Amino acid sequence: MNDLIPRLFALQESGNVFEDIIAALYRAVLRPGDLAVDGGANRGLHTFPMAELVGPAGHVIGFEPIPWLAETLRLQRGQRSLPQIEIRQQALAAEEGRAAFHWIRNADGYSGLQPREYPSAPDRELIEVETIRLDRVLEGVGRPWRFMKLDLEGGEFRAMQGAAAALAQHRPVIVFENARAGAAAAYGYDAETYFRFFDGLGYRLRDLFGRPFTRAEWDSPGLPWYFIAAARAEDQALLDRAVPKILTQVVAAAPA
């Protein structure tokens, strides 16, 4: 599998191969009737396919704090006849309240609760958003929560802290953006706090290519910016089987 990794990085430079891997992962995990969470739904790249996978009996909650994007998602939900989608115009966090949100108007996908490095000069506007703990949203949920995608431009760990009780109860598979030291500095935590949180919930971490991610790899180069967390033994076994096949298929499907 390791011989595919240079090719995957090269493909990402000219496309969205990491997003293709994420999509293949939730296709392997989700079943009709499941609950899925899309944190940082943006334009619905993953929200709508997840809704089709869980079907009318399932439920997908998309969190998108940027007003025009949230409204666009709601309109598309109706146009696509996917009432199983719930769009919440909120930012996932460890605490509830109101917060300043850095909206990058010329690159919505880089927006977040804290500033970060940007690939070009940002057209930034601070907007006030509601922050929400996922634990409160999912309290008493009556269906299996099986998958979560988080792309919050550094805020992923704080969002997971706000979901600790629900994670302990349901133990979904999580795919999340992980800027490691950069995100930790911006959001005020350290590596020890990070790994202690996952260890306490029984989660094992991998990078998007399926390689184990431990404290020793915190500062390692050559890692993708998406990671996978899984707690259930059956999900670990599923990932062991699925990830090598997914990587092989993604590379095989790419233009020569």
PAROTOR-657482 format. One record per residue (C-alpha): residue number from 1; x, y, z. Coordinates in steps of 0.05 Angstrom, whole numbers. Each point is the difference from the previous one (the first is absolute). Layout:
   resi        X        Y        Z
    NUM        X        Y        Z
...
# end
This chain:
   resi        X        Y        Z
      1        0        0        0
      2       57       48       16
      3       21        1      -73
      4      -66       33      -18
      5       10       59       47
      6       46       43      -44
      7      -50       -9      -57
      8      -58       20       45
      9       35       64       21
     10       15       16      -73
     11      -73      -11      -19
     12      -23       45       57
     13       42       57      -30
     14      -45        1      -61
     15      -66      -25       27
     16      -41      -21       61
     17       26      -70       11
     18       -4        7       75
     19      -74       16       -6
     20       -8      -61      -44
     21       31      -43       55
     22      -47       30       52
     23      -60      -14      -44
     24       21      -72       -9
     25        8       -7       76
     26      -70       22       17
     27      -27      -43      -56
     28       32      -59       36
     29      -27       20       68
     30      -70       29       -9
     31      -64      -40       -6
     32      -73       18      -10
     33      -30       29       64
     34       67       25       28
     35       16       69       26
     36       59       38      -30
     37       29       68       18
     38       34       47      -49
     39       37       54       38
     40       20       56      -47
     41      -50      -20      -54
     42       20       58      -47
     43      -33      -15      -67
     44      -24      -70       18
     45       54      -41      -35
     46       -9      -55       52
     47      -67       20       31
     48      -42      -21      -59
     49       34      -67      -15
     50       -4      -19       73
     51      -74       16        0
     52      -10      -46      -60
     53       37      -56       37
     54      -41        4       64
     55      -64        7      -40
     56      -68       27       22
     57        3      -38       65
     58       67       31       18
     59       22       69       20
     60       59       46      -19
     61       15       62       40
     62       42       52      -37
     63       31       57       39
     64       17       63      -40
     65        6       67       36
     66        8       44      -62
     67      -71       26      -13
     68       -1       -2      -76
     69       29      -70       -3
     70      -49      -26       52
     71      -58       29      -40
     72       27      -29      -65
     73        4      -69       33
     74      -73        6       23
     75      -22       19      -70
     76       37      -58      -31
     77      -28      -48       52
     78      -69       17      -27
     79       20       -3      -73
     80       31      -68       10
     81      -58      -26       42
     82       44      -20       59
     83      -41       18       61
     84       44      -45       43
     85       51       57        0
     86       -1       50       57
     87       41       63      -11
     88       21       39       62
     89       30       69       -8
     90       48      -10       59
     91       74      -11       13
     92       18      -63       38
     93       42       14       62
     94       16      -22       71
     95      -43       55       30
     96      -67       30      -19
     97      -12       74      -11
     98       17       53      -51
     99       68        9      -32
    100       37       39      -54
    101        9      -42      -62
    102       53       15      -53
    103      -38       -3      -66
    104       49       -2      -57
    105      -44       30      -54
    106       47      -19      -58
    107       11      -71       25
    108      -59      -23       43
    109       32      -67       14
    110       55       33       42
    111      -49       33       48
    112        2      -17       74
    113       -7       23       71
    114       74       16        3
    115       46       28      -54
    116       48      -46      -37
    117       51        4      -55
    118      -32       14      -67
    119       24      -18      -70
    120      -12       71      -25
    121      -17       68       29
    122      -66      -11       37
    123      -61       44      -10
    124      -20       -8       73
    125      -63       22       35
    126      -15      -14       73
    127      -72      -23        9
    128      -35      -21       65
    129      -23      -72        1
    130      -33      -46       49
    131       44      -55       28
    132      -30      -67       20
    133       23      -63       35
    134      -17      -62      -39
    135      -17      -36       65
    136      -60       45        7
    137      -23      -10      -71
    138        5      -76        5
    139      -28       -8       70
    140      -52      -55       -1
    141       10      -15      -74
    142      -38      -64      -17
    143       42      -28      -57
    144       72      -25       -7
    145       50       55      -12
    146       50      -33      -46
    147       42       53      -34
    148       25       71        7
    149       42       44      -46
    150       31       62       29
    151       34       54      -42
    152        1       60       46
    153       67       32      -19
    154       33      -17       66
    155      -61       -4       45
    156      -10      -75       -6
    157       29      -20       68
    158      -41       51       38
    159      -63      -24      -37
    160       16      -71       21
    161        8       22       72
    162      -70       28       -5
    163      -24      -68      -23
    164       35      -43       52
    165      -62      -30       31
    166      -31      -17      -67
    167       66      -29      -25
    168        5      -44       62
    169      -72      -25      -11
    170        0      -11      -75
    171       74       -6      -20
    172       -8       21      -72
    173       56       -2      -51
    174       28       71       -8
    175       39       29      -58
    176       27       68       17
    177       49       54      -21
    178       60        1       46
    179       50       56       -4
    180       35      -27       62
    181       46       52       32
    182      -29       57      -41
    183      -71      -14       22
    184       22      -13       72
    185       34       67        4
    186      -60       37      -31
    187      -52      -34       44
    188       39       -4       65
    189       16      -73       15
    190       61      -45       -4
    191       17      -69      -27
    192       -6      -33       69
    193      -72       26        8
    194      -16      -22      -71
    195       23      -72        8
    196      -27       -7       71
    197      -69       18      -27
    198        0      -54      -53
    199       31      -52       47
    200      -54       14       52
    201      -54      -15      -51
    202       34      -62      -27
    203       14       29      -68
    204       58      -20      -44
    205       27       51      -50
    206       25      -10      -70
    207       18       47      -56
    208      -43        0      -62
    209       45      -53      -30
    210      -14      -48       57
    211       67        7       36
    212       -1        3       76
    213        4       71       29
    214       30        4       70
    215       35       52       42
    216       64      -18      -36
    217      -29       23      -66
    218      -26       67       26
    219       57       39      -34
    220       14      -48      -56
    221        4       25      -72
    222      -34      -34      -59
    223      -69       -8       31
    224      -66       18      -35
    225      -42       52       35
    226      -59      -47       11
    227       -1      -54       53
    228      -46      -57       22
    229      -23      -18       70
    230      -35      -65       17
    231      -17      -34       66
    232      -40      -62      -16
    233       37      -65      -14
    234      -45      -12      -60
    235       16       69      -28
    236       75      -13        9
    237       -8      -64      -39
    238      -41       35      -53
    239       54       53       -9
    240       54      -52       -3
    241      -36      -32      -59
    242      -28       62      -34
    243       55       52        1
    244       51      -38      -42
    245      -54      -16      -51
    246      -24       72       -1
    247       70       28      -12
    248       13      -50      -56
    249      -66       17      -33
    250       11       75        5
    251       69       -5      -32
    252      -26      -47      -54
    253      -57       47      -17
    254       45       61       -7
    255       21       25      -69
    256       67      -28      -23
# end
